[in-house]
Amino acid sequence: MKVWLNKPKTKYWLSFIGRTLFYFAIFLVLIYLYHYKSIQGGNFIYNEF
């Protein structure tokens, strides 16, 4: 297993997939937060204060 993980090609693809998933998660969080900005958005927790 260690030999397989130490190959440069494997490291490249694992890094690429990891970064892609990380940026996709950030993108989803930003879309979720942007939803509260619109008028039709759900009730945000701080709107009632």
Secondary structure, 3 states (H helix, E strand, C coil): CHHHHCCHHHHHHHHHHHHHHHHHHHHHHHHHHHHCCCCCCCCCCCCCC
